[in-house]
Amino acid sequence: MTVDTLDEKVLGDLLSLESVAVRVPEFYDAMYCKALADLLYQEIDDTAGAGIYESNIDSFWNVTQDPGRRERYLASTLPLLNRMRRLSAPHPSPVDHLRVALDESWPGGSTLMTLNGSKMPLGITRVWRTGSEGLPHQDVLRREFDDPMAHSLLGQLGVNIYLDTADEGGELEVWDHVISDEEYQGMADKYPGSYGYPRDILPEESVLISPEPGDLILINAACAHAIRKITAGRRITVSGFVGNYGTDLPLRCWS
Protein backbone atom coordinates (compact mmCIF):
# COMPACT_ATOMS: atom_id res chain seq x y z
CA MET A 1 0.00 0.00 0.00
CA THR A 2 1.06 3.58 -0.67
CA VAL A 3 -0.62 6.10 1.62
CA ASP A 4 -0.33 9.79 2.43
CA THR A 5 -0.38 9.28 6.18
CA LEU A 6 -0.60 6.58 8.83
CA ASP A 7 -3.85 5.74 10.57
CA GLU A 8 -5.34 2.89 12.58
CA LYS A 9 -6.64 1.06 9.50
CA VAL A 10 -3.29 1.21 7.68
CA LEU A 11 -1.46 -0.17 10.72
CA GLY A 12 -4.20 -2.73 11.41
CA ASP A 13 -4.15 -4.01 7.82
CA LEU A 14 -0.38 -4.39 8.00
CA LEU A 15 -0.49 -6.24 11.33
CA SER A 16 -3.26 -8.56 10.08
CA LEU A 17 -1.40 -9.25 6.80
CA GLU A 18 -4.04 -7.61 4.63
CA SER A 19 -0.93 -5.88 3.28
CA VAL A 20 2.74 -6.82 3.66
CA ALA A 21 4.25 -3.34 3.25
CA VAL A 22 3.18 0.29 3.54
CA ARG A 23 4.98 3.20 1.93
CA VAL A 24 4.50 6.82 3.01
CA PRO A 25 6.27 9.00 0.40
CA GLU A 26 7.87 12.24 1.60
CA PHE A 27 7.23 11.34 5.24
CA TYR A 28 10.38 13.34 6.06
CA ASP A 29 11.39 16.33 3.96
CA ALA A 30 13.91 15.33 1.26
CA MET A 31 16.06 18.44 1.80
CA TYR A 32 16.25 17.68 5.52
CA CYS A 33 17.25 14.13 4.59
CA LYS A 34 20.35 15.17 2.68
CA ALA A 35 21.65 17.46 5.41
CA LEU A 36 21.02 14.84 8.11
CA ALA A 37 22.48 11.98 6.05
CA ASP A 38 25.72 13.90 5.51
CA LEU A 39 26.09 14.25 9.29
CA LEU A 40 25.04 10.70 10.13
CA TYR A 41 27.53 9.15 7.73
CA GLN A 42 30.17 10.54 10.11
CA GLU A 43 28.55 9.01 13.21
CA ILE A 44 29.26 5.34 12.50
CA ASP A 45 30.57 3.23 15.41
CA ASP A 46 33.01 0.57 14.20
CA THR A 47 32.28 -1.59 17.27
CA ALA A 48 28.54 -1.77 16.55
CA GLY A 49 26.60 -3.86 14.06
CA ALA A 50 26.83 -7.46 12.95
CA GLY A 51 28.90 -7.14 9.79
CA ILE A 52 25.85 -6.93 7.52
CA TYR A 53 25.64 -3.14 7.66
CA GLU A 54 27.39 -0.30 9.50
CA SER A 55 25.66 1.44 12.38
CA ASN A 56 25.94 4.06 15.11
CA ILE A 57 24.80 1.66 17.88
CA ASP A 58 24.14 -2.04 18.30
CA SER A 59 20.71 -3.35 17.46
CA PHE A 60 18.98 -5.42 20.12
CA TRP A 61 19.55 -8.52 17.98
CA ASN A 62 23.31 -8.06 18.50
CA VAL A 63 23.17 -7.86 22.31
CA THR A 64 20.67 -10.54 23.38
CA GLN A 65 23.39 -13.00 24.41
CA ASP A 66 25.90 -10.53 25.89
CA PRO A 67 24.87 -8.85 29.19
CA GLY A 68 27.70 -6.31 29.05
CA ARG A 69 26.91 -5.29 25.50
CA ARG A 70 23.19 -5.20 26.38
CA GLU A 71 23.91 -2.79 29.26
CA ARG A 72 25.75 -0.48 26.86
CA TYR A 73 22.83 -0.75 24.43
CA LEU A 74 20.27 0.28 27.07
CA ALA A 75 22.48 3.14 28.24
CA SER A 76 22.47 4.52 24.68
CA THR A 77 18.73 5.28 24.56
CA LEU A 78 18.58 8.90 25.64
CA PRO A 79 21.95 9.89 24.11
CA LEU A 80 20.78 8.40 20.78
CA LEU A 81 17.47 10.30 20.81
CA ASN A 82 19.14 13.55 21.86
CA ARG A 83 21.91 13.19 19.29
CA MET A 84 19.35 12.75 16.52
CA ARG A 85 17.54 15.88 17.71
CA ARG A 86 20.80 17.83 17.78
CA LEU A 87 21.86 16.71 14.30
CA SER A 88 18.38 17.37 12.88
CA ALA A 89 18.04 20.87 14.33
CA PRO A 90 16.48 23.25 13.49
CA HIS A 91 14.22 20.65 11.85
CA PRO A 92 12.34 17.93 13.76
CA SER A 93 14.05 14.62 14.43
CA PRO A 94 12.78 11.88 12.07
CA VAL A 95 12.52 9.56 15.09
CA ASP A 96 10.33 12.01 16.99
CA HIS A 97 8.26 12.55 13.84
CA LEU A 98 7.71 8.78 13.58
CA ARG A 99 6.87 8.39 17.26
CA VAL A 100 4.23 11.13 17.09
CA ALA A 101 2.71 9.65 13.91
CA LEU A 102 2.41 6.22 15.56
CA ASP A 103 1.05 7.67 18.78
CA GLU A 104 -1.65 9.62 16.94
CA SER A 105 -2.54 6.68 14.66
CA TRP A 106 -3.06 3.93 17.24
CA PRO A 107 -5.92 3.88 19.79
CA GLY A 108 -3.56 2.86 22.61
CA GLY A 109 -0.86 5.33 21.57
CA SER A 110 2.83 4.53 21.26
CA THR A 111 5.86 4.46 23.53
CA LEU A 112 9.38 3.03 23.77
CA MET A 113 9.83 -0.65 24.58
CA THR A 114 11.26 -1.28 28.05
CA LEU A 115 13.50 -4.08 29.32
CA ASN A 116 13.91 -4.59 33.07
CA GLY A 117 12.73 -1.04 33.68
CA SER A 118 15.05 0.56 31.11
CA LYS A 119 13.84 2.19 27.91
CA MET A 120 15.18 0.65 24.70
CA PRO A 121 16.60 2.88 21.95
CA LEU A 122 14.75 3.66 18.74
CA GLY A 123 16.24 5.11 15.59
CA ILE A 124 19.39 3.13 14.83
CA THR A 125 21.30 4.48 11.82
CA ARG A 126 22.09 1.76 9.27
CA VAL A 127 24.49 2.33 6.39
CA TRP A 128 24.62 -0.09 3.45
CA ARG A 129 27.45 0.43 0.97
CA THR A 130 28.21 -0.86 -2.53
CA GLY A 131 28.30 -4.66 -2.52
CA SER A 132 26.22 -5.11 0.64
CA GLU A 133 22.84 -6.85 0.78
CA GLY A 134 20.34 -8.22 3.27
CA LEU A 135 19.51 -11.89 2.72
CA PRO A 136 15.88 -13.08 2.99
CA HIS A 137 14.91 -13.27 6.65
CA GLN A 138 12.25 -12.60 9.26
CA ASP A 139 12.44 -10.43 12.37
CA VAL A 140 10.60 -12.24 15.17
CA LEU A 141 11.62 -11.06 18.63
CA ARG A 142 10.53 -14.19 20.53
CA ARG A 143 12.96 -16.28 18.43
CA GLU A 144 15.80 -13.97 19.41
CA PHE A 145 15.04 -13.29 23.07
CA ASP A 146 13.31 -15.58 25.57
CA ASP A 147 11.42 -13.05 27.68
CA PRO A 148 7.73 -12.35 28.44
CA MET A 149 7.88 -8.98 26.66
CA ALA A 150 8.86 -10.84 23.47
CA HIS A 151 6.49 -13.82 23.80
CA SER A 152 3.43 -11.64 24.47
CA LEU A 153 3.83 -9.66 21.23
CA LEU A 154 0.88 -10.07 18.89
CA GLY A 155 2.72 -8.67 15.88
CA GLN A 156 5.90 -6.87 14.87
CA LEU A 157 6.54 -4.25 12.20
CA GLY A 158 9.87 -3.20 10.74
CA VAL A 159 10.17 0.54 10.06
CA ASN A 160 12.68 2.48 7.97
CA ILE A 161 12.93 6.18 7.18
CA TYR A 162 15.18 6.54 4.13
CA LEU A 163 17.54 9.50 4.28
CA ASP A 164 19.72 8.52 1.31
CA THR A 165 19.25 5.80 -1.30
CA ALA A 166 21.62 3.87 -3.54
CA ASP A 167 22.27 4.86 -7.14
CA GLU A 168 21.68 1.26 -8.22
CA GLY A 169 20.24 -1.66 -6.26
CA GLY A 170 19.26 -1.65 -2.60
CA GLU A 171 15.57 -2.29 -3.26
CA LEU A 172 13.44 -3.65 -0.44
CA GLU A 173 11.94 -7.02 -1.30
CA VAL A 174 9.02 -8.49 0.67
CA TRP A 175 7.26 -11.82 0.21
CA ASP A 176 3.63 -12.48 1.10
CA HIS A 177 4.93 -15.51 2.97
CA VAL A 178 5.31 -16.21 6.68
CA ILE A 179 7.47 -19.06 7.94
CA SER A 180 5.53 -20.14 11.03
CA ASP A 181 7.10 -20.97 14.38
CA GLU A 182 6.32 -24.65 13.74
CA GLU A 183 8.05 -24.59 10.35
CA TYR A 184 10.92 -22.60 11.80
CA GLN A 185 11.55 -25.17 14.52
CA GLY A 186 12.39 -27.71 11.86
CA MET A 187 14.72 -25.27 10.12
CA ALA A 188 16.50 -23.70 13.09
CA ASP A 189 19.52 -26.02 12.95
CA LYS A 190 19.86 -25.54 9.21
CA TYR A 191 19.30 -21.77 9.21
CA PRO A 192 20.27 -20.56 12.70
CA GLY A 193 18.62 -17.40 13.96
CA SER A 194 16.11 -15.86 11.59
CA TYR A 195 18.67 -14.66 9.07
CA GLY A 196 19.62 -15.94 5.65
CA TYR A 197 16.89 -18.15 4.20
CA PRO A 198 17.65 -19.46 0.69
CA ARG A 199 15.42 -17.99 -2.00
CA ASP A 200 14.39 -21.41 -3.27
CA ILE A 201 12.17 -21.98 -0.22
CA LEU A 202 10.26 -18.76 -0.90
CA PRO A 203 7.56 -17.99 -3.51
CA GLU A 204 8.79 -16.68 -6.85
CA GLU A 205 6.53 -13.62 -6.61
CA SER A 206 7.54 -10.79 -4.29
CA VAL A 207 6.90 -7.08 -3.76
CA LEU A 208 9.88 -4.96 -4.82
CA ILE A 209 10.09 -1.38 -3.52
CA SER A 210 12.61 1.22 -4.68
CA PRO A 211 12.58 3.79 -1.88
CA GLU A 212 13.26 7.51 -2.32
CA PRO A 213 14.81 9.87 0.25
CA GLY A 214 12.16 10.88 2.77
CA ASP A 215 10.09 7.72 2.39
CA LEU A 216 8.81 5.87 5.43
CA ILE A 217 8.32 2.16 4.76
CA LEU A 218 6.77 -0.27 7.21
CA ILE A 219 6.62 -4.03 6.70
CA ASN A 220 5.10 -6.90 8.62
CA ALA A 221 8.37 -8.31 9.96
CA ALA A 222 7.01 -11.87 10.07
CA CYS A 223 6.97 -11.84 6.26
CA ALA A 224 10.21 -12.90 4.63
CA HIS A 225 12.05 -9.81 3.40
CA ALA A 226 15.41 -8.86 1.94
CA ILE A 227 17.50 -5.98 0.65
CA ARG A 228 18.74 -6.43 -2.90
CA LYS A 229 22.49 -6.02 -3.39
CA ILE A 230 23.67 -2.43 -3.81
CA THR A 231 25.64 -2.21 -7.05
CA ALA A 232 26.37 1.55 -6.98
CA GLY A 233 26.28 4.15 -4.24
CA ARG A 234 25.16 3.75 -0.66
CA ARG A 235 22.04 4.14 1.43
CA ILE A 236 21.29 5.22 4.97
CA THR A 237 18.15 4.67 7.00
CA VAL A 238 16.81 5.40 10.46
CA SER A 239 15.41 2.04 11.49
CA GLY A 240 13.54 0.19 14.19
CA PHE A 241 10.66 -2.08 15.12
CA VAL A 242 7.11 -1.54 16.34
CA GLY A 243 5.46 -4.18 18.52
CA ASN A 244 1.72 -4.68 18.94
CA TYR A 245 0.29 -5.87 22.27
CA GLY A 246 -3.34 -5.08 21.44
CA THR A 247 -5.40 -2.19 20.10
CA ASP A 248 -6.01 -0.65 23.52
CA LEU A 249 -2.35 -0.87 24.59
CA PRO A 250 0.53 1.28 23.37
CA LEU A 251 2.63 0.21 20.43
CA ARG A 252 6.17 -0.47 21.71
CA CYS A 253 9.14 0.78 19.69
CA TRP A 254 12.79 -0.28 19.70
CA SER A 255 15.78 -0.82 17.41
LINVENJO-V766193 format. One record per residue. SS is DSSP state (H for helix, E for strand, L for the rest). D_LAST is the distance of its C-alpha to the last C-alpha in whole Angstrom. Layout:
ss=SS d_last=D_LAST
ss=SS d_last=D_LAST
This chain:
ss=L d_last=24
ss=E d_last=24
ss=L d_last=24
ss=L d_last=24
ss=L d_last=22
ss=L d_last=20
ss=L d_last=22
ss=H d_last=22
ss=H d_last=24
ss=H d_last=22
ss=H d_last=19
ss=H d_last=21
ss=H d_last=22
ss=H d_last=19
ss=H d_last=18
ss=L d_last=22
ss=L d_last=22
ss=L d_last=25
ss=L d_last=22
ss=L d_last=20
ss=E d_last=18
ss=E d_last=19
ss=E d_last=19
ss=E d_last=20
ss=L d_last=22
ss=L d_last=22
ss=L d_last=19
ss=L d_last=19
ss=L d_last=22
ss=H d_last=23
ss=H d_last=25
ss=H d_last=22
ss=H d_last=20
ss=H d_last=22
ss=H d_last=23
ss=H d_last=19
ss=H d_last=18
ss=H d_last=21
ss=H d_last=20
ss=H d_last=16
ss=L d_last=18
ss=L d_last=20
ss=L d_last=17
ss=L d_last=16
ss=L d_last=15
ss=L d_last=18
ss=L d_last=17
ss=L d_last=13
ss=L d_last=12
ss=L d_last=14
ss=L d_last=16
ss=L d_last=15
ss=L d_last=14
ss=E d_last=14
ss=E d_last=11
ss=L d_last=11
ss=L d_last=9
ss=L d_last=8
ss=L d_last=6
ss=H d_last=6
ss=H d_last=9
ss=H d_last=11
ss=H d_last=11
ss=L d_last=12
ss=L d_last=16
ss=L d_last=16
ss=H d_last=17
ss=H d_last=18
ss=H d_last=14
ss=H d_last=12
ss=H d_last=14
ss=H d_last=14
ss=H d_last=10
ss=H d_last=11
ss=H d_last=13
ss=L d_last=11
ss=H d_last=10
ss=H d_last=13
ss=H d_last=14
ss=H d_last=11
ss=H d_last=12
ss=H d_last=15
ss=H d_last=15
ss=H d_last=14
ss=H d_last=17
ss=H d_last=19
ss=H d_last=19
ss=H d_last=19
ss=L d_last=22
ss=L d_last=24
ss=L d_last=22
ss=L d_last=19
ss=L d_last=16
ss=H d_last=14
ss=H d_last=11
ss=H d_last=14
ss=H d_last=16
ss=H d_last=13
ss=H d_last=13
ss=H d_last=17
ss=H d_last=17
ss=H d_last=15
ss=H d_last=17
ss=H d_last=20
ss=H d_last=20
ss=L d_last=19
ss=L d_last=22
ss=L d_last=20
ss=L d_last=18
ss=E d_last=15
ss=E d_last=13
ss=E d_last=10
ss=L d_last=9
ss=E d_last=12
ss=E d_last=13
ss=L d_last=16
ss=L d_last=17
ss=E d_last=14
ss=E d_last=11
ss=L d_last=7
ss=L d_last=6
ss=L d_last=5
ss=L d_last=6
ss=E d_last=6
ss=E d_last=9
ss=E d_last=11
ss=E d_last=14
ss=E d_last=17
ss=L d_last=20
ss=L d_last=23
ss=L d_last=24
ss=L d_last=20
ss=L d_last=19
ss=E d_last=17
ss=E d_last=19
ss=E d_last=19
ss=E d_last=16
ss=L d_last=15
ss=L d_last=11
ss=L d_last=13
ss=H d_last=11
ss=H d_last=15
ss=H d_last=16
ss=H d_last=13
ss=L d_last=14
ss=L d_last=17
ss=L d_last=17
ss=H d_last=18
ss=H d_last=15
ss=H d_last=14
ss=H d_last=17
ss=L d_last=18
ss=L d_last=15
ss=L d_last=18
ss=E d_last=15
ss=E d_last=12
ss=E d_last=11
ss=E d_last=9
ss=E d_last=9
ss=E d_last=10
ss=E d_last=13
ss=E d_last=15
ss=E d_last=17
ss=E d_last=19
ss=L d_last=20
ss=L d_last=22
ss=L d_last=26
ss=E d_last=26
ss=E d_last=24
ss=L d_last=20
ss=L d_last=21
ss=E d_last=18
ss=E d_last=20
ss=E d_last=20
ss=E d_last=22
ss=E d_last=23
ss=E d_last=23
ss=E d_last=21
ss=L d_last=22
ss=L d_last=23
ss=H d_last=22
ss=H d_last=26
ss=H d_last=26
ss=H d_last=23
ss=H d_last=25
ss=H d_last=28
ss=H d_last=26
ss=L d_last=23
ss=L d_last=26
ss=L d_last=26
ss=L d_last=23
ss=L d_last=21
ss=L d_last=17
ss=L d_last=16
ss=E d_last=16
ss=L d_last=20
ss=L d_last=22
ss=L d_last=25
ss=H d_last=26
ss=H d_last=29
ss=H d_last=28
ss=L d_last=26
ss=L d_last=28
ss=L d_last=30
ss=L d_last=29
ss=L d_last=25
ss=E d_last=24
ss=E d_last=23
ss=E d_last=22
ss=L d_last=22
ss=L d_last=20
ss=L d_last=22
ss=L d_last=20
ss=L d_last=19
ss=L d_last=18
ss=E d_last=15
ss=E d_last=15
ss=E d_last=14
ss=E d_last=14
ss=E d_last=15
ss=L d_last=13
ss=L d_last=16
ss=E d_last=18
ss=E d_last=18
ss=E d_last=17
ss=E d_last=17
ss=E d_last=18
ss=L d_last=21
ss=L d_last=22
ss=E d_last=23
ss=E d_last=26
ss=E d_last=27
ss=L d_last=25
ss=L d_last=21
ss=E d_last=18
ss=E d_last=15
ss=E d_last=12
ss=E d_last=9
ss=E d_last=7
ss=E d_last=4
ss=E d_last=6
ss=E d_last=9
ss=E d_last=11
ss=E d_last=15
ss=L d_last=17
ss=L d_last=20
ss=L d_last=21
ss=L d_last=23
ss=L d_last=19
ss=L d_last=17
ss=E d_last=14
ss=E d_last=11
ss=E d_last=7
ss=E d_last=4
ss=L d_last=0
